[in-house]
Amino acid sequence: VKQSGYNIYISGITGTGRTTYAKAIANKKAKEKAVPPDLCYVFNFKNNSEPKALTLPPGIGEKLCNDMENLIEELQEEIPKAFKSEEYETKKISIINEYQNYTNKLIEDLENEIAKDNFILQHTGHGAMPNPVPVNKHGQIIQKKEFQELPEKKRKVILEKSKEIQDKIEQLRRVIRDFRLEAQAELDKLDKEYGLAILEPVFENLREKYQECREIIEYLNDVREDIITNLEKFSEDKEENGLLVALQQQDDGSFFTRYKVNLLVNNKERKHAPVVVESNPTYYNLFGKIEGRSHFGTITTDFTMIKAGAVHRANGGYLIINARDLLQKPFAWETLKRVLLNREITVENIGEQYRSIPISVLKPEGISIDIKVILIGSPEIYQLLYYYDEEFKKLFKIKADFDIEMKKDENNIHKFAAVIATICRREGICHLTARGVARLVEYSCRLTEDREKLSARFNEILEILYEANALADISDKKYIDEDDISKAIQEKDRRSNLYEEKIHEMIEKGHILIDLEGEKVGQINGLSVLQAGQYSFGRPSRITARTHLGQEGIINIEREAKMSGNIHNKAVLILSGYLGGKYTMERPLNLSASLAFEQSYGGVEGDSASCAELIALLSSISSYPVKQSLAITGSLNQMGYVQPVGGVNEKIEGFFKICQLTGLNGEQGVVIPEQNVDNLMLSDAVIEAVKENKFSIYTVKDIDEAIELMMGRPAEEVHKKVEEVLSEYADKAVEYSHSEEKDEDELNNEQKDTGE
């Protein structure tokens, strides 16, 4: 889509290949687009603080840059030669002599005229007009004292005559000045004549060369006029006037800098539109900057110090930026939006008002751009920008979601293997055997927690591939096999499982209390998942319940201690709904119960323990014990159906490892929701133990099946017992209520009798 606003936001988690895909697609599309123009900045002869931008066909910018350098070098050599030629010197001297002779003749005529009145012209030097002074009959200048001694009438005549002569001198000064201007005009005309004789052939060649480019022709005309105006700069003797020239240099460092071309972006070598990936999207890296130099203690700059940014380089093509990095850089996001809205970029430095040393301020002309920006970021950042940034939805109308998984079918498995093979070739590492690829596919499924899906988190898969390659190199293997993959996975886990080992140690020492044998009333083994960086592992948690007659309902001790999350609080409330709907449709629920995760100090969140909590409650109410050799995980709804949970592999393996510490007895196992079967991607150790009947994995679809497994008796028996107990609680509550009412009536009667 060529219209503005159709920039792209690629949404997904890190490691799913978003950037790689974006570059691949952008490169494919870029090959279908033409090479963008060169971008240049040149001196603005009308306003030197506002450099002009030139947009030129690709490759022309470099040619113009070289041609201008050659032009100035040639003129610096040829113009002085022309001005030192004998013919030029003869004409110049002729004009000067004519001026001097004419001036001398006018002054001489005036001297002869005033001599008749006993006056002479006294020259003061430095090119100023002479002053009239009176003389005596001997031709000597009348001094002040002598003048004072003259008769008053004589003095008056001299003063009047002096004034008349002064007026004539002033008239003479104007005549000489006008003639001098005429002479200077003649000299300028002479300089221009000789200068043009040098300039015209050169500029004619350039105009012919660039006749198809109107911008260059206009620029060359401006250069020509400026050179004609400043011919004396080309004819200065640099050796004789070196110090003076240095002191008179402009702030840009050299007068001749104005004739350079600042080639901002050179697309000469490109075959198609550019694709630019900016990994550090700071303001200056994106939009360019104006650098400075030290000049006589002051920081100065000029148009040649304007530097391009990623937006300039990506003009005509695609710019790929990480959204999080962009938003973290001051001024970068707001400026990018302005550039995309206006479709124009202007190079300007930020924060110059805070500098301790001021610099010359440039305001370069804006450059029109045609660019597509591809932002890569998380879904959360997209949502925040979409709802809280009005301009975002106008500028990024295309969104592409990257899934973290894909269907595990034959086609995708072949593609997965092809990607691995491509990476092996590109990185120069060993290729995989068929079993090695199969093992990597298993690991990919494990990452998704689904046997029917492959993970798109390729960065985690590549970590295993690189480590497996190192192991293969150590063993001098030509190919990476399944053992290398398995060992790489094990080593990665081993480097991160210190926390897990410490928990196992505390369980083994009895510091964390877990029963793995026998039966207990109101006590059950729940399962949770702990996260330690990239490594996650499961561990059993003892859940206990105590019940008695009361009105409080179910008390979540974690919630009361403010150690429970919202989802866990909701799950506990669902238990109340289940109990009420199952057992007390015709009577109130007169129950007080407390639930606790024993030895839990870091807080509890999630609903995956709700099945375990309900069974612990039912055990406490019915006094039927729960098997401690089993652990259970699963979410529960109010109707008693078990719902799937996350982290099922880690939970099973976590309980299995604890059972291994004390020895597998064949009775231990884990109860999981039926829907989680497709999520099972267990370790070889667990699979082997299940095959040998040393460990069991049970699936349930509702709470009744879970009750029968965990309590070893029919669910109806448990429900009947619970209903009996709750009915008994209800009867006792009624009796207690009647007793309280009777006591209250008796108390009121006694108070009434006492009052009478």
N, C-alpha and C positions, 0 to 999 in steps of 0.2 A: 504494500500500500504506500503510494508516494505522498499522500497528504500528510500534513503535520499532525502530531499527536499519536501516531501509530508506532510509538516506541514499545519495547517489549520488556516485561518483567518475568523472569524465569524463577519460579517458586519451588523450593524443595530443601531438604536437609543437606548438610555438608557431606561430601563423599559420594554423592549419587551421579557424578559425572556431568553436572550442570555446565561447568565452564568448558570442559572438553567438547560437549555437545554443541554449546553455543558457538565455539570457535569453528567447529566443523561445518555447521549450517551457515554461519556468516561467511566463511571462506567459499563455500559452494555458491552462495548468492552473489558474493563479491565478484566472482569470475564472470558473471553475467552482466556486470555493470562496466561502464567506460572508466578509463583512467581519469581521475579528477584533475582540475587545473593546479598549476603552481601558484603559490601565494608569496607575494613580495611586499615590502615596504620601501618607499623612496622618500626623498626629501620634498617637503612642501615649500616651494619657493615663494608662495604668497603668505604662508603662516608656518614658520619653522617649528612651532610647538605642536602642530597637528600633522604628523606624517601621513602620506597618502598610501592607500592600499592598492596594489595591482593584482588582478586575477588573470593569469596568463595560461595559455595552452600548455600541457605538460611538456617539460623539456625546454621551453622558451625562457623560463626564468633564469636558468643557469647560463644560457647563451647571452641574455641581456646583461647579466652580472659581469661576465667576462668581457663583453664588448665595451661596457662602460669603464672598466678598469683600463683596458687597452686605449680607449679614447682619451682619457685624462692623461695617461702616460705619454701618448703621442703629442697632445696639445702642450703639455709641460715642456716638451722638447722642441717642438716646431715653432710655437709662438715667440719664445725668447729669440730664436734664430731670426725670425722675420723682423722683430723690433731692433735687432742689432745689425741689420743689413745696411750697406752703404747707401742704397737708394732711400730707405726709410729715414736714416739719419740726416741725409741731405734735405729731404722735404721737411723734416721736423725742425732742423736748424734754420731753414728758410723762413718758416712761420715764426719762430722765436725771434730771429733777427729783424723781421719786418715789424714785429711788435715792439722790440727794443728801440729800433731806429725811429719809429713813429713817436714813441714815448719821449725819447731823448730830444727829438726835434721840437715837440710841443713845449718841453721844459726850457729848451734853449731859447725859443721865441719869447717865452714869458720873461726869462732873465734879461734879455735885451730890452724888452719893453719897460721893465721896472727900473732898469739901470738909469734911464732918463730921469727918474724921480728919486735918484740916490737911494735905491734899495737893491739888495742882493738876496738870493735864496740860500738859506743856511740848511744843509742836508743833515738829518738826524740819524740816518742809517736804518737798518732793519726793514728797508723797502718802503718806509713811510714817505709821504709827500713832504717837501722842504717847507720851511717857515720863512716868511719875509722879515728881514731886519734892515733898519736904516743905516746908512754910512755917511761919514763927513766928506768934505771936499777932497780929502786925501785918500778916500776909498777905504777908510778904516771904520769898523763897526762902532756905532755910538753906544758907549756903555751906559749903564743905568745912572751913574752919578753925573756923567756928562749930559745926559738927556734931561736930568732935573735942573741943570743950570741954564738950559736953553730958555729963551723967552716963552712965555705962555702961548703966544700966538703961533710961534714956530712949533711948539710941542703939539698944539692942536692940529696943525697942518699935517705933521708926521703921522699922528694917530689916525686921522681921516684917510690918509693915503694908504696906511697899513691895512685898514679895513677894506678899502677898495681892492687892494692886491689879494687879500685873504679870500675875498669873494671870487676873484679870478682863479685863485688856486683851487678853490672848491669846485668851480666849473671844470677846471682842468682834471681834477681827480675823477669826476664823473665820466668825462670823456675817455680818460685812460682806462677806467674800470670797464666801461662798455667795450672798449677795443680789446681789453684783456679777455673779456668773456668771448668775444668773437674769435680771438686767437685760440682760446682753449677749446672752443667748439670746432675750430679747424683742426686742432691737434686730436680731439676725440674722433672727429670724422676720419682723420688719417689713421688713427689706431683701429677704428672699426673697419675701415677699408682693408687694412692689412690683416686684421683678425679674421674677417669674413673670407678673405682669400684662403686662409688655412681651414676655417670651420666648414664652409659650404661643401666642399667635396666629401669631407668625412661624414657630415650629417646627411648628405644626400644618399650616401651608400647605406647608412643606417635606416633612413626612412624607406628606402627601397627594400631593404631586407625585412623590415617589420611592417610593410604596408598593409598586411591583413589584420594587424592588431591596433585598433584605434587608441587604446589606452597608452600604448608605447609611443605612438606618434605624438600624442599630446604631451607626454612626458619629455620626449626629445626636444620638442619645441620650447618647453619651459627651460630645459637645460641650456639650449642654444642661447636664449635671451639672457639667462643669468651669466653665462660665460662672457658674452659681449659686454655686459655691464661691469664685469670684474676682470677685464683683460689684464689690468695692472698686476693682479695676483699671480698671473702666469708669467709675467715678465720680471718679477722681483729677483734680485740677485741674492740667493739664499745664503751664499757664503759670506757676503759682505754684511748682510742685514740679519744674520741668523738669530741673534739675541732679540732684536726688535720684532722679528717675525714671531718668535716664540711667545713674546709677551703680548703680541696682538692677536694670537690665535683665539679662535672662538672656543666656547666651553666644550664643544664636541671633540676637541683634541686636534683638529686640523680643518682648515678651510675646505680642503678638497674632499673631505668625508661626505659633504653634501651630494657629491656626484656618484657615490657608491649605491649599489642596490643590495638591500638586505633580503636575501633569499630565505624566506621563512620556511616554506615547505617545497621540497624538490621532488617531483614525481616522475623524473626522467626515466628511471629504471623500472617503473611499475608496468605491469602487464594488465592490471585490472584495478578495481576499487580496493582501498585499504581495509584491513581489519586490525584494529588496535586494542590490545588488552592493557588497561592501566591498573597495575597492581597496587599502586600507592596514589590514590586519587586526591592529592592535596590540591588546594586552589591553584597554585602555580603550575603543578604538573598537568593539570587539566586545561587551564586557560592561558598559559604562558605568563611571561613577566618582562619587566623592563629593568635590565641590569644597570649598574652605575660604575663609575671609575673615579678615582681620586685625582683632582686637578687643582693645584695650588691650595691644598687644604680643604677643598670643598668637593663633595660628591656630585658629579655631573653625569649626564647621560645624553644619548642621541638615538636617532631612529635605527642605527645599525645594532643597537644593543637590545632591541626587541626580540624576545625568544618565543618560539612556538610552544604550544601545549598539546596535549593528546587530542583535544577537540580539533585543532588545526590539522594535525596529521591524519585524523580520521575523516576529514571532510570528504564527502562523496561516497563514504563507505559506512563502516560499523565501528562503534566504540563499546567495548565490554567492560563493565565495572561491577565490583562487588558492592551491593547496597549498604551493608553494614559499615564497610570501610569508608564509603562516600559520606554517610551520615555522621561519622565520627570526626570528619575533617571540617574545621571552621570555614564558613562561607561557601564551601564547595557545592552543597546541595542547592542552596538558594540561587547561586550563580548559574548552575547547570539548568535549572528550570527557566531562568530568564533567557538564557541562550536558546533553549528549545522553543520557547514561546515567540521570541523575536526573530528566530532563525538568523541570528547575527551574533558574532563574537567580537568583543573589543578587549584588547590587552590593556590592563591597568593594574598597577600595584595597589595592594590594600595596606591600610595602617600607616601610610606615609606621614600622617599628622602626628604620629607618636614617635617619629624619629628624632633623635637628639641633634642630628645634622641634616638640614634641609637639602633636597636635591632638586635639580631642574625637573619640572613637571611636563610630561608629554601626554598628549591625548590622541593616540593613533586613531585613524579612521577605522570604523567597524568593517568587518568582512562578512559577507553573506555566506552562510554554510548550508549544506544539505547533508544531514547525518541521521543515522538511526542508532539510538542508544539501547543497549541490552543490559538491563540491571539483573544481577543474580543475587537472590537473597532468600530468607526464610519466609514461610507463610505468615508468621507473626508480624514481621516488618511490613509485608504487603498489606495486611489488615490495618495496621496502625496508619500507614500512609494513605490508604484508601478512605478511611473514615475521618482522619484529622488533617489531611492536607488537600485542600480544594483543587489545587493545580495538578496534583499527581494523577487523578483520574482523567484529566483532560490530556495529559502528556503520555501516559502509559496505558493505552487502551487495549493492548494485547497482553494476556497473561497465559503463561504455559506452566502447568503443574507437573513436577517431577515426582513420580511415585518412588517409594523406597523398596518396592518389590515388583516382581513380574511373574506371570504364570509359568510354572515348570512344565513345559511341554517339549517335544522333540526339537521343534524349531528353535526355541529359546536356548535349549541346552547346546545346540550346535553353535548358535551365536555366542553364547558364553565361552565355549571352547575356542572359538575363532578370536574373540577379544583377548583371551589369555595368550594364545599363540602370537598375536600381533604385538602384545606387550613384551613377550619374551624376545622376539626379533628386535624390537625397537630398543630394549634395554640391554640386549646382548647377554641374556641369562639363559640357563638351561631350559629346554622344553620339557613338557610333562608327559609321562606315560598315560595310557588310557585310564589306568587305575588312579593315577595321581589326579587327573582331571575329575574323575568320579568322586574322589575324596574331597576335592575343593568344592564340587557341586553340593555335597552333603553339608559342608561347612556353610555354604551360602544359604542353604535351606535352614540351617540352625539359626542363622542371624535373623531370618524372617519369622522364626517360630512357627513354621508351616511347611509340612512335607510337600505341599503342592505349589510352593512358591520359591522363586530365586530372589536373592537380595540384590538390590541395585546400589548398595553401599560399597562400591568397588574399592574405595580406599582401604577398607578393613580387609577385603579379600587380597588386595595387593600386598598388604603388610605380611600376610601369611606366605604369599608367593615369594617375596624377597627373602624372608627368613628361611624358607624351605630351600631356596636356591643356595644360600650360604651353607646350609647343612649338607646339601648334595656336593658342593665344592669341597668341603672338608673330607667327605668320604670318596672323593675322586670319581663321582658318578657322572655319567654323560647325560642322564635324564633325571628329572625330579619324579620320585615315585610316591605312592600313598604313605609310606612310612615317613618320608621327609615332611609331607604335609601334616600328618598326625603329630609328629614330634614338634613341629613349629607351633602348632596350636597349643600343645601341652606346655611348651617353654614360654609362650606368651602368657598363658594363665599362671604359670608358676611365678613369673616375675611380678604379678599383681595380686597374688592371693594371700599376702601376709595377714590381712585382717581376718580372712576366713580361717587361717591356721590358728590364730590366737583364740578365736571362738571355739574351734574344735578342742584346743588345749584346755580351755576353761570347762567345757562340757565333760571332757575326759577326767579332769580333776574333781568334778562335782561342784564347781563354783557356779556353773549354770545348770539348773536342775531340769533334767529331761528323763522321763521314764520310758524305756523301750520294751518293757516286759510287763506282764500282769494286766490287771484291770483296776480302774479307780473311778469312784463316783464323783461327778462334777468336774472332771479333769480330762482334757483332750489335747492332743498334739496338733497344733495348727502349723501352717507353713507360710513363710514370708521370704521376700527377696531383698537383699541388701546390695547397694551399688557402691563400688569403690573405683571411681574413674570409669575406664572402659570395662572393667571387670565387674560382673554381677554374679552373685551366688545365693543359693537358698539355705535357709536354716530353720529348724523346728522351733516353735515357740509354745510354751505351756500356757494354755488358756484354762482358767478356772471359773466356776460359777457357784454361787451360794444363793439358795432360795428360802423364803419363809413367808408366812402370812403377813400381808401388809397392803398398802395402797400405793406405794411409790412406783410400781411397775419395774421395768428393767433399768437399772442404774449402770451406766457406762463409766467405770472408774477412770478410764483414760480421759473421757470428756470432762469429768468433774475436776481432774487434775490439770486440765487444759493441755493434754498431750495427745489429743485425738483430732484428726482432720475431719473436714466436712463430709467426705464420702463415707468414712467409717461411722460417723454419727448417724448418717442416713441409714446405713445398713442395720445398725442396732434398732432404730425406730421401726424398720421393716419387720424385725423379729417380733416386736409387740403386735404388729398387724397380723402376723401369722398366728401367734398364740391366741389372740382374741377371736380370729375367724375360725380357728380349728377347734378350740375347746370351750369357749364361753359365749356361744351364740345366744344362750337363754339365761345367762347369769353374768354378773360383773366379774372382771378378773381381779380377784383379791390376792395379788401376788407382789412381793417385793423381791427383786433379784439383783445381784451384783455380778458384773462380768469384768474380768481383768486379764490382761496380758502380763503374766508374771515375769519379773526381771526385765521389763521393757523400760528403757530410760531415754530413748531417743524419739519417742512419739510413735503413733500408729496411724496409718492412712490406708485407705482402700477398703473394698468390700469382699475381698477374697476369703476372709475368715468367717463370714456370716454363717456358713454351714456348720463349721466347727463350734461356733458360739451357741447356735441353737441346740446342737446335740449335747453340749455341756449343760445347758439349761435343762433340757429334758432329762438328762441323767441325774441332775441334782434334785429335780422335782420327783422323779419316779424312784430314785435311789438305785436304779439299774446302773452297773458300772460300764465304763468305756474301755475298750482295748487300747493299751498303751503301745502295743507293737505296731499300730497303724497311725498314720498321719493323714490329714484330710485338708484339701483346699477346694474352694468353690464358693461362688456367690449365690445368694438365694433371693427369690422374689416372694411376695406375700402369699402367693398361691402354693408355695412349697416346691417349685421347680428350681433345679440347680442350673446356674448359668456359668458360661466359660470365664476363665480368668487368664491373666497374663503371667509370663515367667514360669510356665508349668515345668519346663525342662530343668531349670535351675532349682525349683522346689523339690522335684523328685530326686535329683542328684544330690542336693543338699542333705535330705533325710537319709539317703542311701549311704553317704559318707559317714554320717553319725552312727548309723547301724554297723558299719564296717569297724568302727573304733572298738565296739564291744563284741563284735562277731555276729555274722548273719546266722539266724536260727531257722530260717524258712517260714517264719510266721510274720515277718515284718513286711511292710508295704505301704503304698500310698493310694489314697482314694482321690480321684480327680473327676471333673465334669465330663460327661460323655462327649460333649462338643469339642473338647480339647485333644481328642485322639489324633486329629490331623496335625496338631502342633508338636507332636512328639518327635524329637530328633535327639535321642539320648546317647550318652557316651557308651563306648564299647563295654565298659565294666558293668554298667547297669543292665545292658542287653544280655550280657553273658550270665549275670546273676539271675535274671528272670528266666532265661532258658533252662538253667539248672534248678529252678524252683527254690532258690535261696531268697528271692525277693519278689514281691508281687505288685502289680499295678492294676487297680480296679477302677472301673468307670461307673458313674451313676447319672441318672437323668432327673431324679427327684429325691427329696429328703428321706422318703421312706426307704429307698434302696440304701442310702447312706447310713440310716439308723440300723438297719439289719446287719450291715457290714461292721459298723463300729461297736455295736452292743451285742452282736451275736444272738439276737432273738428277733422274732417277727415284729414288724413295725406296729401292727395292730395291738400287740401286747403292750408295747411301750405307750402308745396313744391312750389305751384304756386305763393304764396305771396313772398316767399324767392327768387324765380327765377325772379319775377318782380323787386324786390328791387335790386338784383344783376345786372339785365339788365340795370336798371336805373343808378346804379353806373358805369357800363361800358360806357354808353352813356355820362355821365358827365365826365368820365375820358378822353374820346375822345375829347369832347368839350374843356376840360381844356388843353389837349395836343395841339390842334390846336391853341388855344389862346396863349399858350406859344410860339409856333413856329412863329405866326404872330408878337408877341411882339419882339421876337428875330430878325426877319427879319427887322422890323422897326428900331431897335436899331443899327443893322449892317449898314443899309442905312444911318442913321444919322451920324454914325462914319465915313462912307466913304465920305459923303458930307463935313463934317468938315475937313477931311484930305485933300480934294481937295482945 
